């Protein structure tokens, strides 16, 4: 991440104009094959850190990392799901075939081998467990050894009114990470989120195309009671619910009540297997700063993640490099340009910090 303490209010009017050409050039460099997709712990990691550090230095900023350096070490664990991962649903003795990366995604949660056999499925509505709001889909429900199927977003999203979740804006309880945590606390073995483009805010192709990519978590990696999680494509979820005598829109309406409680999807089970490999990796934040003139103990941070998906997973043409121009060379280049603008403008009152991570 790039951090540079930059102050907007005092400097904005006098700051030089932002250059689209400089931003375009930084994107071109960072997203080029030479940087190999900027994967943490890969060859492009070192090149990217060097480029960012040199660019900040050339702009006249000061190092903001540890011990006078531009960098701050970030210990990570890289998680690679091996290609033998399998997943299937069954209802009433009939199997619904699933293909990870095509109609479902699969994230294994623990290092080594995971084997799940015919775990019962439970419908968990929006998967909200927020007693402070008076909502708890899992209160009094036994989820031990079961997999919860939940809706994306929060109860307000399609309700047409505010049910206590701030209207159309997704609250924290509606994010998938919160759904996973809530289900894990309730004892669930796994979670599948029904994917709808609008509710998720991105197409299924986006999550499916990244299914085989490595994931990164902060070190150390702790064992999880949640063994697996993933997204279920809408048509597959609809087929499952129809076979169970359920209907999606009706389930959404039921789930918009604080009295909703998770319930079993009759005769429906999930089976899964796969192996997760963990590798320790140390990547780095890159930090640059400008000394504040009058409030040197206060900071304004500008950040973007510099990393992308590296050399992982070839496309249809056999290209292994996932260049990451949009996600997130563009954001990183914009932070670089903001840093240049502050460096050339009047000295801000507070420390502006630019931090590509």
Secondary structure, DSSP 8 states (H G I E B T S, - for coil): -EEEE--HHHHTTTS----HHHHHHHHHHHTSGGGGGG-TTSHHHHHHHHHHHHHHHHHT-EE-SGGG-SEEEEEEEEEEE-TT-EEEEEETTEEEE--BTTTB--EE-SSEEEEEEEEEEEE-TT--EEGGGTEETTTT---TT-EEEEESS-TTTTTSS-SSS-TTS--GGGSHHHHHHHHHHTT-SEEEEE--HHHHTS-HHHHHHTTTS-EEEESS----S--EEEEE-HHHHHHHHHHTT--HHHHHHHHTSTT---EEEEEEEEEEEEEEEEEEEEEEEEEEEE--SSEEEEEEEEEE------B-S--TT---B---IIIIIHHHHHHHHHHHHHHHS---SEEEEEEE-
